[in-house]
Amino acid sequence: MNKPTHYLWRSDFSSEQEWEAERSRYTAAGFRTVTFLDGPPDRELLAGMKALIRNHRNGRQEEL
């Protein structure tokens, strides 16, 4: 059975300890956590993931 994934944006947290506490909370609940280190958190996640896959397949960078 696969674990559900929860996405966090590092820019949403004012300190490393605050981010680690939130990440640990989701991990303890059985989630796999992914943290985005840059980019605005209000961007649509699905569009960003599609652009990432498209860029990888095309071998170029595109604005997410």
PDB file of N, H, CA, C and O in Angstrom:
ATOM      1  N   MET A   1       0.839  -1.174   0.000  1.00  0.00           N
ATOM      2  CA  MET A   1       0.000   0.000   0.000  1.00  0.00           C
ATOM      3  C   MET A   1       0.887   1.242   0.000  1.00  0.00           C
ATOM      4  O   MET A   1       1.839   1.326   0.775  1.00  0.00           O
ATOM      5  N   ASN A   2       0.581   2.195  -0.858  1.00  0.00           N
ATOM      6  H   ASN A   2      -0.193   2.127  -1.488  1.00  0.00           H
ATOM      7  CA  ASN A   2       1.357   3.425  -0.955  1.00  0.00           C
ATOM      8  C   ASN A   2       0.946   4.432   0.110  1.00  0.00           C
ATOM      9  O   ASN A   2      -0.218   4.512   0.504  1.00  0.00           O
ATOM     10  N   LYS A   3       1.921   5.187   0.559  1.00  0.00           N
ATOM     11  H   LYS A   3       2.867   5.121   0.240  1.00  0.00           H
ATOM     12  CA  LYS A   3       1.636   6.258   1.515  1.00  0.00           C
ATOM     13  C   LYS A   3       1.104   7.472   0.768  1.00  0.00           C
ATOM     14  O   LYS A   3       1.551   7.756  -0.343  1.00  0.00           O
ATOM     15  N   PRO A   4       0.160   8.190   1.358  1.00  0.00           N
ATOM     16  CA  PRO A   4      -0.272   9.443   0.741  1.00  0.00           C
ATOM     17  C   PRO A   4       0.848  10.475   0.868  1.00  0.00           C
ATOM     18  O   PRO A   4       1.678  10.393   1.773  1.00  0.00           O
ATOM     19  N   THR A   5       0.864  11.434  -0.034  1.00  0.00           N
ATOM     20  H   THR A   5       0.189  11.500  -0.769  1.00  0.00           H
ATOM     21  CA  THR A   5       1.905  12.457  -0.035  1.00  0.00           C
ATOM     22  C   THR A   5       1.318  13.797   0.369  1.00  0.00           C
ATOM     23  O   THR A   5       0.238  14.182  -0.081  1.00  0.00           O
ATOM     24  N   HIS A   6       2.053  14.507   1.233  1.00  0.00           N
ATOM     25  H   HIS A   6       2.930  14.195   1.598  1.00  0.00           H
ATOM     26  CA  HIS A   6       1.660  15.862   1.633  1.00  0.00           C
ATOM     27  C   HIS A   6       2.782  16.806   1.218  1.00  0.00           C
ATOM     28  O   HIS A   6       3.953  16.533   1.479  1.00  0.00           O
ATOM     29  N   TYR A   7       2.427  17.915   0.573  1.00  0.00           N
ATOM     30  H   TYR A   7       1.475  18.136   0.361  1.00  0.00           H
ATOM     31  CA  TYR A   7       3.406  18.868   0.073  1.00  0.00           C
ATOM     32  C   TYR A   7       3.490  20.070   1.002  1.00  0.00           C
ATOM     33  O   TYR A   7       2.472  20.618   1.425  1.00  0.00           O
ATOM     34  N   LEU A   8       4.722  20.470   1.313  1.00  0.00           N
ATOM     35  H   LEU A   8       5.548  20.025   0.970  1.00  0.00           H
ATOM     36  CA  LEU A   8       4.970  21.644   2.146  1.00  0.00           C
ATOM     37  C   LEU A   8       5.824  22.631   1.355  1.00  0.00           C
ATOM     38  O   LEU A   8       6.658  22.227   0.545  1.00  0.00           O
ATOM     39  N   TRP A   9       5.615  23.921   1.592  1.00  0.00           N
ATOM     40  H   TRP A   9       4.937  24.249   2.250  1.00  0.00           H
ATOM     41  CA  TRP A   9       6.482  24.951   1.034  1.00  0.00           C
ATOM     42  C   TRP A   9       7.308  25.515   2.174  1.00  0.00           C
ATOM     43  O   TRP A   9       6.765  25.975   3.179  1.00  0.00           O
ATOM     44  N   ARG A  10       8.616  25.480   2.014  1.00  0.00           N
ATOM     45  H   ARG A  10       9.057  25.107   1.198  1.00  0.00           H
ATOM     46  CA  ARG A  10       9.519  25.940   3.071  1.00  0.00           C
ATOM     47  C   ARG A  10       9.273  27.407   3.403  1.00  0.00           C
ATOM     48  O   ARG A  10       9.436  27.811   4.555  1.00  0.00           O
ATOM     49  N   SER A  11       8.885  28.208   2.419  1.00  0.00           N
ATOM     50  H   SER A  11       8.752  27.880   1.484  1.00  0.00           H
ATOM     51  CA  SER A  11       8.647  29.640   2.641  1.00  0.00           C
ATOM     52  C   SER A  11       7.442  29.913   3.537  1.00  0.00           C
ATOM     53  O   SER A  11       7.268  31.041   4.000  1.00  0.00           O
ATOM     54  N   ASP A  12       6.607  28.904   3.791  1.00  0.00           N
ATOM     55  H   ASP A  12       6.748  27.988   3.415  1.00  0.00           H
ATOM     56  CA  ASP A  12       5.452  29.075   4.684  1.00  0.00           C
ATOM     57  C   ASP A  12       5.842  29.075   6.158  1.00  0.00           C
ATOM     58  O   ASP A  12       5.015  29.401   7.010  1.00  0.00           O
ATOM     59  N   PHE A  13       7.078  28.719   6.474  1.00  0.00           N
ATOM     60  H   PHE A  13       7.749  28.454   5.782  1.00  0.00           H
ATOM     61  CA  PHE A  13       7.505  28.580   7.864  1.00  0.00           C
ATOM     62  C   PHE A  13       8.598  29.584   8.181  1.00  0.00           C
ATOM     63  O   PHE A  13       9.515  29.796   7.387  1.00  0.00           O
ATOM     64  N   SER A  14       8.492  30.199   9.350  1.00  0.00           N
ATOM     65  H   SER A  14       7.748  30.027   9.996  1.00  0.00           H
ATOM     66  CA  SER A  14       9.453  31.242   9.719  1.00  0.00           C
ATOM     67  C   SER A  14      10.750  30.683  10.290  1.00  0.00           C
ATOM     68  O   SER A  14      11.753  31.394  10.353  1.00  0.00           O
ATOM     69  N   SER A  15      10.743  29.426  10.705  1.00  0.00           N
ATOM     70  H   SER A  15       9.928  28.849  10.653  1.00  0.00           H
ATOM     71  CA  SER A  15      11.963  28.853  11.274  1.00  0.00           C
ATOM     72  C   SER A  15      12.103  27.390  10.867  1.00  0.00           C
ATOM     73  O   SER A  15      11.139  26.737  10.468  1.00  0.00           O
ATOM     74  N   GLU A  16      13.317  26.904  10.978  1.00  0.00           N
ATOM     75  H   GLU A  16      14.101  27.434  11.302  1.00  0.00           H
ATOM     76  CA  GLU A  16      13.612  25.498  10.694  1.00  0.00           C
ATOM     77  C   GLU A  16      12.851  24.587  11.661  1.00  0.00           C
ATOM     78  O   GLU A  16      12.360  23.531  11.264  1.00  0.00           O
ATOM     79  N   GLN A  17      12.754  24.993  12.920  1.00  0.00           N
ATOM     80  H   GLN A  17      13.153  25.852  13.243  1.00  0.00           H
ATOM     81  CA  GLN A  17      12.062  24.190  13.934  1.00  0.00           C
ATOM     82  C   GLN A  17      10.569  24.089  13.640  1.00  0.00           C
ATOM     83  O   GLN A  17       9.970  23.027  13.809  1.00  0.00           O
ATOM     84  N   GLU A  18       9.978  25.183  13.203  1.00  0.00           N
ATOM     85  H   GLU A  18      10.465  26.046  13.065  1.00  0.00           H
ATOM     86  CA  GLU A  18       8.544  25.176  12.864  1.00  0.00           C
ATOM     87  C   GLU A  18       8.274  24.233  11.689  1.00  0.00           C
ATOM     88  O   GLU A  18       7.319  23.456  11.712  1.00  0.00           O
ATOM     89  N   TRP A  19       9.133  24.311  10.655  1.00  0.00           N
ATOM     90  H   TRP A  19       9.908  24.942  10.636  1.00  0.00           H
ATOM     91  CA  TRP A  19       8.990  23.431   9.504  1.00  0.00           C
ATOM     92  C   TRP A  19       9.178  21.965   9.903  1.00  0.00           C
ATOM     93  O   TRP A  19       8.403  21.103   9.487  1.00  0.00           O
ATOM     94  N   GLU A  20      10.196  21.685  10.701  1.00  0.00           N
ATOM     95  H   GLU A  20      10.825  22.385  11.039  1.00  0.00           H
ATOM     96  CA  GLU A  20      10.483  20.311  11.121  1.00  0.00           C
ATOM     97  C   GLU A  20       9.330  19.734  11.944  1.00  0.00           C
ATOM     98  O   GLU A  20       8.994  18.559  11.799  1.00  0.00           O
ATOM     99  N   ALA A  21       8.728  20.547  12.800  1.00  0.00           N
ATOM    100  H   ALA A  21       9.000  21.502  12.918  1.00  0.00           H
ATOM    101  CA  ALA A  21       7.591  20.090  13.609  1.00  0.00           C
ATOM    102  C   ALA A  21       6.408  19.717  12.717  1.00  0.00           C
ATOM    103  O   ALA A  21       5.758  18.694  12.935  1.00  0.00           O
ATOM    104  N   GLU A  22       6.134  20.544  11.720  1.00  0.00           N
ATOM    105  H   GLU A  22       6.661  21.375  11.543  1.00  0.00           H
ATOM    106  CA  GLU A  22       5.017  20.265  10.802  1.00  0.00           C
ATOM    107  C   GLU A  22       5.302  19.015   9.969  1.00  0.00           C
ATOM    108  O   GLU A  22       4.428  18.165   9.801  1.00  0.00           O
ATOM    109  N   ARG A  23       6.527  18.907   9.448  1.00  0.00           N
ATOM    110  H   ARG A  23       7.237  19.597   9.585  1.00  0.00           H
ATOM    111  CA  ARG A  23       6.911  17.748   8.656  1.00  0.00           C
ATOM    112  C   ARG A  23       6.825  16.474   9.489  1.00  0.00           C
ATOM    113  O   ARG A  23       6.336  15.450   9.013  1.00  0.00           O
ATOM    114  N   SER A  24       7.295  16.536  10.725  1.00  0.00           N
ATOM    115  H   SER A  24       7.692  17.368  11.112  1.00  0.00           H
ATOM    116  CA  SER A  24       7.252  15.375  11.624  1.00  0.00           C
ATOM    117  C   SER A  24       5.819  14.965  11.944  1.00  0.00           C
ATOM    118  O   SER A  24       5.517  13.778  12.070  1.00  0.00           O
ATOM    119  N   ARG A  25       4.947  15.949  12.071  1.00  0.00           N
ATOM    120  H   ARG A  25       5.193  16.913  11.968  1.00  0.00           H
ATOM    121  CA  ARG A  25       3.536  15.670  12.361  1.00  0.00           C
ATOM    122  C   ARG A  25       2.909  14.851  11.230  1.00  0.00           C
ATOM    123  O   ARG A  25       2.202  13.875  11.486  1.00  0.00           O
ATOM    124  N   TYR A  26       3.165  15.243   9.991  1.00  0.00           N
ATOM    125  H   TYR A  26       3.739  16.035   9.783  1.00  0.00           H
ATOM    126  CA  TYR A  26       2.611  14.507   8.859  1.00  0.00           C
ATOM    127  C   TYR A  26       3.275  13.141   8.691  1.00  0.00           C
ATOM    128  O   TYR A  26       2.606  12.159   8.370  1.00  0.00           O
ATOM    129  N   THR A  27       4.575  13.078   8.906  1.00  0.00           N
ATOM    130  H   THR A  27       5.119  13.875   9.167  1.00  0.00           H
ATOM    131  CA  THR A  27       5.287  11.807   8.805  1.00  0.00           C
ATOM    132  C   THR A  27       4.774  10.819   9.844  1.00  0.00           C
ATOM    133  O   THR A  27       4.584   9.641   9.540  1.00  0.00           O
ATOM    134  N   ALA A  28       4.550  11.286  11.058  1.00  0.00           N
ATOM    135  H   ALA A  28       4.704  12.243  11.305  1.00  0.00           H
ATOM    136  CA  ALA A  28       4.034  10.419  12.121  1.00  0.00           C
ATOM    137  C   ALA A  28       2.620   9.926  11.812  1.00  0.00           C
ATOM    138  O   ALA A  28       2.216   8.855  12.263  1.00  0.00           O
ATOM    139  N   ALA A  29       1.872  10.714  11.041  1.00  0.00           N
ATOM    140  H   ALA A  29       2.200  11.585  10.674  1.00  0.00           H
ATOM    141  CA  ALA A  29       0.510  10.324  10.664  1.00  0.00           C
ATOM    142  C   ALA A  29       0.500   9.368   9.467  1.00  0.00           C
ATOM    143  O   ALA A  29      -0.566   8.938   9.027  1.00  0.00           O
ATOM    144  N   GLY A  30       1.698   9.031   8.932  1.00  0.00           N
ATOM    145  H   GLY A  30       2.565   9.380   9.290  1.00  0.00           H
ATOM    146  CA  GLY A  30       1.769   8.064   7.850  1.00  0.00           C
ATOM    147  C   GLY A  30       1.928   8.662   6.463  1.00  0.00           C
ATOM    148  O   GLY A  30       1.860   7.943   5.466  1.00  0.00           O
ATOM    149  N   PHE A  31       2.138   9.969   6.389  1.00  0.00           N
ATOM    150  H   PHE A  31       2.193  10.553   7.199  1.00  0.00           H
ATOM    151  CA  PHE A  31       2.310  10.619   5.097  1.00  0.00           C
ATOM    152  C   PHE A  31       3.773  10.614   4.680  1.00  0.00           C
ATOM    153  O   PHE A  31       4.673  10.605   5.519  1.00  0.00           O
ATOM    154  N   ARG A  32       3.991  10.621   3.386  1.00  0.00           N
ATOM    155  H   ARG A  32       3.259  10.628   2.704  1.00  0.00           H
ATOM    156  CA  ARG A  32       5.301  10.922   2.828  1.00  0.00           C
ATOM    157  C   ARG A  32       5.274  12.425   2.589  1.00  0.00           C
ATOM    158  O   ARG A  32       4.330  12.929   1.980  1.00  0.00           O
ATOM    159  N   THR A  33       6.276  13.145   3.049  1.00  0.00           N
ATOM    160  H   THR A  33       7.042  12.735   3.544  1.00  0.00           H
ATOM    161  CA  THR A  33       6.260  14.599   2.895  1.00  0.00           C
ATOM    162  C   THR A  33       7.293  15.045   1.869  1.00  0.00           C
ATOM    163  O   THR A  33       8.410  14.530   1.811  1.00  0.00           O
ATOM    164  N   VAL A  34       6.887  16.006   1.075  1.00  0.00           N
ATOM    165  H   VAL A  34       5.980  16.424   1.122  1.00  0.00           H
ATOM    166  CA  VAL A  34       7.750  16.616   0.078  1.00  0.00           C
ATOM    167  C   VAL A  34       7.777  18.103   0.375  1.00  0.00           C
ATOM    168  O   VAL A  34       6.729  18.722   0.565  1.00  0.00           O
ATOM    169  N   THR A  35       8.975  18.683   0.417  1.00  0.00           N
ATOM    170  H   THR A  35       9.826  18.180   0.263  1.00  0.00           H
ATOM    171  CA  THR A  35       9.108  20.107   0.704  1.00  0.00           C
ATOM    172  C   THR A  35       9.678  20.826  -0.508  1.00  0.00           C
ATOM    173  O   THR A  35      10.729  20.457  -1.033  1.00  0.00           O
ATOM    174  N   PHE A  36       8.964  21.864  -0.945  1.00  0.00           N
ATOM    175  H   PHE A  36       8.110  22.164  -0.519  1.00  0.00           H
ATOM    176  CA  PHE A  36       9.445  22.720  -2.013  1.00  0.00           C
ATOM    177  C   PHE A  36      10.239  23.845  -1.370  1.00  0.00           C
ATOM    178  O   PHE A  36       9.755  24.504  -0.451  1.00  0.00           O
ATOM    179  N   LEU A  37      11.456  24.066  -1.851  1.00  0.00           N
ATOM    180  H   LEU A  37      11.850  23.530  -2.598  1.00  0.00           H
ATOM    181  CA  LEU A  37      12.325  25.054  -1.246  1.00  0.00           C
ATOM    182  C   LEU A  37      12.192  26.434  -1.864  1.00  0.00           C
ATOM    183  O   LEU A  37      12.577  27.421  -1.237  1.00  0.00           O
ATOM    184  N   ASP A  38      11.667  26.532  -3.057  1.00  0.00           N
ATOM    185  H   ASP A  38      11.354  25.731  -3.567  1.00  0.00           H
ATOM    186  CA  ASP A  38      11.532  27.837  -3.682  1.00  0.00           C
ATOM    187  C   ASP A  38      10.224  27.917  -4.444  1.00  0.00           C
ATOM    188  O   ASP A  38       9.518  26.922  -4.605  1.00  0.00           O
ATOM    189  N   GLY A  39       9.918  29.095  -4.902  1.00  0.00           N
ATOM    190  H   GLY A  39      10.491  29.903  -4.771  1.00  0.00           H
ATOM    191  CA  GLY A  39       8.688  29.304  -5.655  1.00  0.00           C
ATOM    192  C   GLY A  39       7.540  29.693  -4.748  1.00  0.00           C
ATOM    193  O   GLY A  39       7.513  29.332  -3.571  1.00  0.00           O
ATOM    194  N   PRO A  40       6.603  30.426  -5.296  1.00  0.00           N
ATOM    195  CA  PRO A  40       5.463  30.890  -4.508  1.00  0.00           C
ATOM    196  C   PRO A  40       4.500  29.743  -4.177  1.00  0.00           C
ATOM    197  O   PRO A  40       4.189  28.927  -5.045  1.00  0.00           O
ATOM    198  N   PRO A  41       4.028  29.678  -2.934  1.00  0.00           N
ATOM    199  CA  PRO A  41       3.128  28.593  -2.536  1.00  0.00           C
ATOM    200  C   PRO A  41       1.733  28.688  -3.137  1.00  0.00           C
ATOM    201  O   PRO A  41       0.971  27.723  -3.078  1.00  0.00           O
ATOM    202  N   ASP A  42       1.384  29.837  -3.716  1.00  0.00           N
ATOM    203  H   ASP A  42       2.002  30.622  -3.764  1.00  0.00           H
ATOM    204  CA  ASP A  42       0.040  29.988  -4.279  1.00  0.00           C
ATOM    205  C   ASP A  42      -0.058  29.488  -5.720  1.00  0.00           C
ATOM    206  O   ASP A  42      -1.135  29.538  -6.314  1.00  0.00           O
ATOM    207  N   ARG A  43       1.046  29.009  -6.290  1.00  0.00           N
ATOM    208  H   ARG A  43       1.921  28.969  -5.808  1.00  0.00           H
ATOM    209  CA  ARG A  43       1.006  28.434  -7.630  1.00  0.00           C
ATOM    210  C   ARG A  43       0.289  27.098  -7.596  1.00  0.00           C
ATOM    211  O   ARG A  43       0.356  26.370  -6.606  1.00  0.00           O
ATOM    212  N   GLU A  44      -0.389  26.784  -8.670  1.00  0.00           N
ATOM    213  H   GLU A  44      -0.444  27.376  -9.474  1.00  0.00           H
ATOM    214  CA  GLU A  44      -1.118  25.520  -8.744  1.00  0.00           C
ATOM    215  C   GLU A  44      -0.107  24.369  -8.841  1.00  0.00           C
ATOM    216  O   GLU A  44       0.709  24.323  -9.762  1.00  0.00           O
ATOM    217  N   LEU A  45      -0.175  23.457  -7.893  1.00  0.00           N
ATOM    218  H   LEU A  45      -0.838  23.494  -7.145  1.00  0.00           H
ATOM    219  CA  LEU A  45       0.782  22.359  -7.805  1.00  0.00           C
ATOM    220  C   LEU A  45       0.734  21.452  -9.033  1.00  0.00           C
ATOM    221  O   LEU A  45       1.782  21.071  -9.554  1.00  0.00           O
ATOM    222  N   LEU A  46      -0.437  21.110  -9.491  1.00  0.00           N
ATOM    223  H   LEU A  46      -1.288  21.420  -9.068  1.00  0.00           H
ATOM    224  CA  LEU A  46      -0.570  20.216 -10.636  1.00  0.00           C
ATOM    225  C   LEU A  46       0.068  20.818 -11.886  1.00  0.00           C
ATOM    226  O   LEU A  46       0.729  20.110 -12.646  1.00  0.00           O
ATOM    227  N   ALA A  47      -0.123  22.108 -12.103  1.00  0.00           N
ATOM    228  H   ALA A  47      -0.659  22.683 -11.486  1.00  0.00           H
ATOM    229  CA  ALA A  47       0.477  22.766 -13.267  1.00  0.00           C
ATOM    230  C   ALA A  47       2.002  22.732 -13.170  1.00  0.00           C
ATOM    231  O   ALA A  47       2.684  22.526 -14.174  1.00  0.00           O
ATOM    232  N   GLY A  48       2.530  22.932 -11.979  1.00  0.00           N
ATOM    233  H   GLY A  48       1.976  23.100 -11.164  1.00  0.00           H
ATOM    234  CA  GLY A  48       3.976  22.876 -11.788  1.00  0.00           C
ATOM    235  C   GLY A  48       4.534  21.486 -12.031  1.00  0.00           C
ATOM    236  O   GLY A  48       5.597  21.340 -12.635  1.00  0.00           O
ATOM    237  N   MET A  49       3.837  20.477 -11.574  1.00  0.00           N
ATOM    238  H   MET A  49       2.974  20.596 -11.083  1.00  0.00           H
ATOM    239  CA  MET A  49       4.294  19.103 -11.773  1.00  0.00           C
ATOM    240  C   MET A  49       4.251  18.736 -13.258  1.00  0.00           C
ATOM    241  O   MET A  49       5.160  18.076 -13.761  1.00  0.00           O
ATOM    242  N   LYS A  50       3.206  19.159 -13.954  1.00  0.00           N
ATOM    243  H   LYS A  50       2.467  19.695 -13.545  1.00  0.00           H
ATOM    244  CA  LYS A  50       3.113  18.896 -15.392  1.00  0.00           C
ATOM    245  C   LYS A  50       4.254  19.581 -16.140  1.00  0.00           C
ATOM    246  O   LYS A  50       4.842  18.991 -17.047  1.00  0.00           O
ATOM    247  N   ALA A  51       4.574  20.828 -15.764  1.00  0.00           N
ATOM    248  H   ALA A  51       4.097  21.307 -15.027  1.00  0.00           H
ATOM    249  CA  ALA A  51       5.665  21.551 -16.407  1.00  0.00           C
ATOM    250  C   ALA A  51       6.996  20.862 -16.135  1.00  0.00           C
ATOM    251  O   ALA A  51       7.842  20.779 -17.026  1.00  0.00           O
ATOM    252  N   LEU A  52       7.191  20.371 -14.921  1.00  0.00           N
ATOM    253  H   LEU A  52       6.504  20.438 -14.197  1.00  0.00           H
ATOM    254  CA  LEU A  52       8.421  19.664 -14.577  1.00  0.00           C
ATOM    255  C   LEU A  52       8.599  18.414 -15.427  1.00  0.00           C
ATOM    256  O   LEU A  52       9.692  18.151 -15.927  1.00  0.00           O
ATOM    257  N   ILE A  53       7.539  17.653 -15.591  1.00  0.00           N
ATOM    258  H   ILE A  53       6.650  17.867 -15.184  1.00  0.00           H
ATOM    259  CA  ILE A  53       7.590  16.435 -16.418  1.00  0.00           C
ATOM    260  C   ILE A  53       7.818  16.802 -17.881  1.00  0.00           C
ATOM    261  O   ILE A  53       8.623  16.176 -18.570  1.00  0.00           O
ATOM    262  N   ARG A  54       7.103  17.818 -18.344  1.00  0.00           N
ATOM    263  H   ARG A  54       6.448  18.326 -17.784  1.00  0.00           H
ATOM    264  CA  ARG A  54       7.250  18.261 -19.732  1.00  0.00           C
ATOM    265  C   ARG A  54       8.688  18.732 -19.996  1.00  0.00           C
ATOM    266  O   ARG A  54       9.268  18.400 -21.030  1.00  0.00           O
ATOM    267  N   ASN A  55       9.254  19.493 -19.074  1.00  0.00           N
ATOM    268  H   ASN A  55       8.783  19.763 -18.235  1.00  0.00           H
ATOM    269  CA  ASN A  55      10.626  19.984 -19.227  1.00  0.00           C
ATOM    270  C   ASN A  55      11.619  18.835 -19.230  1.00  0.00           C
ATOM    271  O   ASN A  55      12.581  18.841 -19.998  1.00  0.00           O
ATOM    272  N   HIS A  56      11.390  17.862 -18.382  1.00  0.00           N
ATOM    273  H   HIS A  56      10.608  17.857 -17.758  1.00  0.00           H
ATOM    274  CA  HIS A  56      12.296  16.724 -18.314  1.00  0.00           C
ATOM    275  C   HIS A  56      12.277  15.945 -19.625  1.00  0.00           C
ATOM    276  O   HIS A  56      13.322  15.547 -20.138  1.00  0.00           O
ATOM    277  N   ARG A  57      11.096  15.737 -20.149  1.00  0.00           N
ATOM    278  H   ARG A  57      10.247  16.060 -19.732  1.00  0.00           H
ATOM    279  CA  ARG A  57      10.963  14.986 -21.397  1.00  0.00           C
ATOM    280  C   ARG A  57      11.530  15.753 -22.581  1.00  0.00           C
ATOM    281  O   ARG A  57      12.085  15.157 -23.504  1.00  0.00           O
ATOM    282  N   ASN A  58      11.390  17.087 -22.554  1.00  0.00           N
ATOM    283  H   ASN A  58      10.940  17.571 -21.804  1.00  0.00           H
ATOM    284  CA  ASN A  58      11.862  17.904 -23.668  1.00  0.00           C
ATOM    285  C   ASN A  58      13.308  18.356 -23.490  1.00  0.00           C
ATOM    286  O   ASN A  58      13.902  18.892 -24.425  1.00  0.00           O
ATOM    287  N   GLY A  59      13.880  18.148 -22.309  1.00  0.00           N
ATOM    288  H   GLY A  59      13.397  17.712 -21.550  1.00  0.00           H
ATOM    289  CA  GLY A  59      15.265  18.525 -22.064  1.00  0.00           C
ATOM    290  C   GLY A  59      15.496  20.012 -22.017  1.00  0.00           C
ATOM    291  O   GLY A  59      16.577  20.477 -22.377  1.00  0.00           O
ATOM    292  N   ARG A  60      14.505  20.778 -21.579  1.00  0.00           N
ATOM    293  H   ARG A  60      13.627  20.400 -21.286  1.00  0.00           H
ATOM    294  CA  ARG A  60      14.667  22.229 -21.483  1.00  0.00           C
ATOM    295  C   ARG A  60      13.989  22.745 -20.221  1.00  0.00           C
ATOM    296  O   ARG A  60      13.224  22.028 -19.576  1.00  0.00           O
ATOM    297  N   GLN A  61      14.277  23.985 -19.880  1.00  0.00           N
ATOM    298  H   GLN A  61      14.899  24.567 -20.404  1.00  0.00           H
ATOM    299  CA  GLN A  61      13.648  24.600 -18.723  1.00  0.00           C
ATOM    300  C   GLN A  61      12.554  25.534 -19.183  1.00  0.00           C
ATOM    301  O   GLN A  61      12.682  26.242 -20.182  1.00  0.00           O
ATOM    302  N   GLU A  62      11.475  25.514 -18.425  1.00  0.00           N
ATOM    303  H   GLU A  62      11.371  24.939 -17.614  1.00  0.00           H
ATOM    304  CA  GLU A  62      10.322  26.355 -18.743  1.00  0.00           C
ATOM    305  C   GLU A  62       9.860  26.978 -17.447  1.00  0.00           C
ATOM    306  O   GLU A  62       9.963  26.350 -16.394  1.00  0.00           O
ATOM    307  N   GLU A  63       9.355  28.191 -17.497  1.00  0.00           N
ATOM    308  H   GLU A  63       9.271  28.701 -18.353  1.00  0.00           H
ATOM    309  CA  GLU A  63       8.881  28.875 -16.300  1.00  0.00           C
ATOM    310  C   GLU A  63       7.719  28.101 -15.692  1.00  0.00           C
ATOM    311  O   GLU A  63       6.720  27.842 -16.362  1.00  0.00           O
ATOM    312  N   LEU A  64       7.853  27.732 -14.413  1.00  0.00           N
ATOM    313  H   LEU A  64       8.665  27.942 -13.868  1.00  0.00           H
ATOM    314  CA  LEU A  64       6.795  27.016 -13.714  1.00  0.00           C
ATOM    315  C   LEU A  64       5.821  28.037 -13.222  1.00  0.00           C
ATOM    316  O   LEU A  64       4.823  27.686 -12.592  1.00  0.00           O
TER     317      LEU A  64
END
